């Protein structure tokens, strides 16, 4: 994901894309506000037709960044390792099943 961030935004720092520091990103309201501000700038419906493809890619990457940073565990892992990952469908399915059946 960070390769896409660098390719589209010219930085590997997701915080820089949202114009927020890591401390403020731990505040859900500040993070969401920064995400929404960036999303408005890059939303495909808000750009010219010739820029629609690039805007779509940027918007999709913004959403992935937000998914990583809004989760405390994922944000902590990113801050410690520099790796940004979002849970896969299988991870989410396992988590939901575990909660449903209280399996440890």
RAZIQUI-V962631 format. One record per residue. N is the residue number from 1. RES is the residue in one small letter. PSI is psi in whole degrees, -180 to 180 (999 if undefined). BURIAL is # if it has 24 or more other C-alpha atoms within 12 Angstrom, else .. Layout:
n={N,N}
res={RES,RES}
psi={PSI,PSI}
burial={BURIAL,BURIAL}
This chain:
n={1,2,3,4,5,6,7,8,9,10,11,12,13,14,15,16,17,18,19,20,21,22,23,24,25,26,27,28,29,30,31,32,33,34,35,36,37,38,39,40,41,42,43,44,45,46,47,48,49,50,51,52,53,54,55,56,57,58,59,60,61,62,63,64,65,66,67,68,69,70,71,72,73,74,75,76,77,78,79,80,81,82,83,84,85,86,87,88,89,90,91,92,93,94,95,96,97,98,99,100,101,102,103,104}
res={x,x,x,x,x,x,x,x,x,x,x,x,x,x,x,x,x,x,x,x,x,x,x,x,x,x,x,x,x,x,x,x,x,x,x,x,x,x,x,x,x,x,x,x,x,x,x,x,x,x,x,x,x,x,x,x,x,x,x,x,x,x,x,x,x,x,x,x,x,x,x,x,x,x,x,x,x,x,x,x,x,x,x,x,x,x,x,x,x,x,x,x,x,x,x,x,x,x,x,x,x,x,x,x}
psi={-39,-27,-41,-40,-47,-43,-44,-30,-5,18,153,3,106,-31,-37,-37,-40,-3,52,151,168,-32,-47,-28,-20,-11,112,-37,-43,-41,-47,-41,-43,-40,-48,-38,-45,-40,-37,-37,-41,6,131,-30,-11,2,170,156,-35,-23,4,-42,-47,-41,-39,-45,-45,-42,-41,-40,-40,-42,-40,-43,-46,-42,-37,-49,-25,-20,123,-45,-44,-41,-43,-45,-42,-46,-34,-35,-21,3,130,111,148,151,142,171,-42,-41,-46,-42,-45,-45,-45,-42,-41,-43,-39,-37,2,46,136,999}
burial={#,#,.,#,#,.,.,#,#,.,.,.,#,#,#,.,#,#,.,#,.,#,.,.,#,#,.,.,.,.,#,#,.,#,#,.,.,#,#,.,.,#,#,.,.,.,.,.,.,.,.,.,.,.,#,#,.,#,#,#,#,#,#,#,#,#,#,#,#,#,#,.,.,#,#,.,.,#,.,.,.,.,.,#,#,#,.,.,.,.,.,.,.,.,.,.,.,.,.,.,.,.,.,.}
